[in-house]
Amino acid sequence: MPASQIRPRRDQDLAACVGALATVQRADRYPVHWPDDPEGWLTPDGMLGAWVTAEGPAVLGHVMLTRTDPALADAIGAPAEGLAAVARLFVTTAARRRGLAAELLGHAARSAVADGLRPVLEVDSGATAAIGLYERAGWRFVRAMTADWHTADGRLAVVHAYSGPAGH
């Protein structure tokens, strides 16, 4: 099997990204609710950059940086203009346990810092595997907050705000 590589996401990658996301949604309920326009969900307003990890034409994982929304900036305690939010991080179920999510997370964080921005993120409090990844990578929990979306069982979601590790 060829080695995977992280590279900027291209427009022609979007269909493969949606296919990869579908495997993640079936396995993990991420995103909790399948978007009406999955390609649009992967190209939101405020996107600063997006990357994939791929082996040949196969997309194995995805991450992006976006502008930080006011609620996350308030939780972090910093102006949104100086922050970049890591978002849409996922790795296909078949490609897990290879360190790809950690590589994508690190790549996004380094890209934010290279642009003079502090990397931050928010994660559903029930996403224990993702929380473990972030904490092992040195991300610092800042606070929990109530989100503006509902979990699969209909409750308002509680998300955890994290700040990227020093040196990223």
N, C-alpha and C positions, 0 to 999 in steps of 0.2 A: 504494500500500500504506500503511495507517495506521501511524503511529509506534508502536513497542513501548513498553510501560511496565512498570516493576517494581511489583508490588503484593503484599500478603500472599496466600499461597495459601489458597484456600477448599476446603472438603470437596468441593464439586462440581467442582473442578479435578483431583481425583485420577485420574480415568479418562484425561483428556487428558495428565496427567503420565506415566502409565504408557505411553501410546502414544508420547510423545516419548522416554521412556527406551528403549523398544524399538528406535527408530531408532538411538539412540546405541549400544546393546548390539550390534546387528548390524554397525555400522561400526567400533566401537572396542573391543569386548569390555569395556565398562564398563556395569554391573559384570561382573567376570570370569565369574561364574556367575549366571545369571538366577535371581532369588529365587522361591521357591515362592509367596510372597505379596508381589507387587510393591507393592501399596498399603501393606501393613504395613512394607515396607522403606523406604518414603517417609514413614512416620509412626512412627519408632522411639521406644522409651522414652527419656526424657531430651531430647526435642526441645524447643528453646527458641523456635524460630520458623522459618517457611518462607515463601519468596517465589517467585513466578514472574515471568517476563517474558512478556508476552502481546500479541498483536495481535488485538483483538476476542476471540472465543472460543478462538483458537488459542494454546496454550501452546508457546512457543519455547524456554524454558529454565527452570531450577529451581535453587534453592540453599536450604540450611537451616543453622541453628546447632543444635548439640547440646551436652549436657554432655560434658566431656572425659574419656575413659577414663584409668585410672591409668597405662597404658603410655605414652600420649602425654604426659601431665602429667610423668611421670618424664623422658622424652626432652627436654621443654622445660625442665625444672628448676624448675617452679613448682607450687604447690598447684592441684589440679583445680578447686577452688571459685572461683578467680579467672580461669579460662579458659573460652572457648567455642570449640568446634571447628566449623569450616566443613566441611560435608559435603553429599553428594548434589548436587554442582554439575555440571550438564550443559546443553548447548545442542543442539537438533536439528541434524542434518547440514545440512538445508536453510537454516538460519538462521545459519550460521557466517560468520565473516569480517566481522561487523558490530559487533564489540566487545561483544556481549551477555554473554559469559562474564566479561569484565573488569568490566562494570557490575554483574553479580550478585555477583561476588567483593567488590567495593568496598562494595556495599550491605550485605552480610552483615557485613563487617568493621566498618563504621560502626555497625551495629546492636549488635554486641557491645560496642564501646567506649561507646556511649550507655547500655548497661546496666552499665557499670563492669567489663567483662570484657575480657581480652586475647584477640584472635583468634589461633587456631592451626589447623593442619591437618596431615594426613598424606596422602601420595600414593604410589602404587606407583612404584618407581624406574624402571620401564619406560615410564611415561606422560610421554614427553618433551614433548609439546605442552602438557600441563597444567603441567609443571614450568617450561617457558618462560613461560607466562602468569603464574605466581606470581612468578617472579623479575623479570619485566618490571614487575610491579606493586609491587615493592619488598619482597616477602616474603623473609625471611632463613632459609636452610637452617640447621638446628640439628644434626641428626645422622640417620644411617641406623639402622634397627633391623629385626630379623626379625619379621614379622607372624605371626598365628596362623591364616592362611588360605593356600591354595595357588593358584599361578598356573595358567593354562590348560594349561601343560605339566607340571603336577604338582609343581613346586618350591615350597618355602615362600617366600612373597613377602617382598621387602625393600621397606620403605617409608621415605620421607624425611619427617622432621618439620620443619615450617616455623612460624615465628612471624611474625605480621602486621607490616606496616611501621609505623614510628613515625608518629604523627599519625592513625592509624586507631583 
